[in-house]
Every structure is written in structure tokens, then in C-alpha cells.
Amino acid sequence: MKLTLEVLKNEFSENFLQKPFIAKNQILLFMYSDDIFKLDNLTQQARKIPGVKTADLFIPRKIAFPQEWIKDVVAEAKKSPTLHLMYQTN
């Protein structure tokens, strides 16, 4: 299972909403995309990974993120020397 988890991390890490974890003998991935069809494609790709028996796609209709958490994450990300931020001005 750890090998499968590593393969999944290598293939899909840029789409992770949070760090994958193992629970009840299952690997749980929370992924995101800007397009519902891309999510479907990611799910189909995950099903092809050796060691994956099933992959289910659940798309919530509404997601609420704690505002303070988002502010803290953005503030921390801004400190990164490798992060490239682009500001749009009108």
C-alpha cells in the first residue's frame, strides 16, 4: 500500500487539496481542479495505477474554508523564496 501511495503522490501531487493518508486500509486522496471534467479524468487515471482496486469521485457542491486558515496559508506562502506571485492591477 505504501508503494501505491508513493506512485499516487508522484502522479497527482499537483492536484492534492491536502496530504493523502491511509484510513481503514484505503488510501484517501483529496484532489482539486478548476474543471469537473479534469477531476473525472484524474479519477480515471488513478484507477489505472497498479495497486488501485477502485477509485471513487465525489464532487461537493459547496466547500467552506476557515478564513483565518486561508489568510495564514497565504501569508506563509508569500515568505517562500521560490513562490512567484503575480499581481493584477487595473
C-alpha positions in Angstrom: 0.0 0.0 0.0 2.9 2.4 0.7 4.3 1.8 -2.8 0.9 2.6 -4.3 0.7 5.8 -2.2 4.1 6.9 -3.4 3.1 6.3 -7.0 -0.1 8.3 -6.4 1.9 11.1 -4.9 4.2 11.2 -7.9 1.4 11.2 -10.4 -1.1 13.5 -8.7 0.6 15.7 -6.1 0.0 18.9 -8.0 -3.7 18.3 -7.6 -3.8 17.5 -3.9 -6.0 19.6 -1.8 -4.5 18.0 1.3 -1.8 15.4 2.0 -3.1 11.9 1.2 -3.5 9.4 4.1 -4.3 5.8 4.8 -7.5 5.0 6.7 -9.3 1.7 7.1 -7.0 0.0 4.6 -7.8 2.7 2.0 -5.7 5.5 0.5 -7.7 8.7 0.6 -6.9 11.5 -1.8 -8.5 14.9 -1.8 -7.8 16.5 -5.1 -8.9 19.7 -6.8 -9.2 21.0 -10.3 -10.7 24.1 -12.0 -12.8 21.8 -14.2 -15.2 19.0 -13.3 -14.1 17.1 -16.4 -10.4 17.2 -15.3 -11.5 15.7 -12.0 -13.2 12.9 -13.8 -10.0 12.4 -15.9 -7.9 12.3 -12.7 -10.2 9.7 -11.3 -9.9 7.5 -14.4 -6.1 7.9 -14.3 -6.0 6.9 -10.6 -7.9 3.7 -11.5 -5.1 2.7 -13.8 -2.4 2.9 -11.1 -1.1 -0.6 -10.1 -2.5 -1.5 -6.6 -5.6 0.7 -7.0 -8.7 -1.5 -6.8 -11.3 1.2 -7.0 -11.4 5.0 -7.2 -14.5 7.0 -6.4 -15.2 10.6 -7.4 -17.2 12.7 -5.0 -17.7 16.3 -6.0 -19.1 18.6 -3.3 -21.5 21.3 -4.2 -20.2 23.7 -1.7 -16.9 24.0 0.2 -16.3 26.3 3.2 -12.7 27.0 4.2 -11.9 28.7 7.5 -11.0 32.3 6.6 -8.2 32.6 9.2 -6.6 29.4 7.9 -6.6 30.7 4.4 -5.0 34.0 5.5 -2.3 32.2 7.4 -1.5 29.9 4.5 -1.3 32.8 2.0 0.9 34.8 4.4 3.2 31.7 4.9 3.3 31.1 1.1 4.4 34.7 0.5 7.5 34.1 2.5 8.7 31.4 0.1 11.7 32.4 -2.0 10.6 30.2 -4.8 6.9 31.3 -5.0 6.1 33.6 -7.9 3.2 35.8 -7.3 1.6 37.9 -10.0 -0.4 40.9 -9.1 -3.1 42.2 -11.4 -3.7 45.9 -11.5 -6.4 47.7 -13.5 
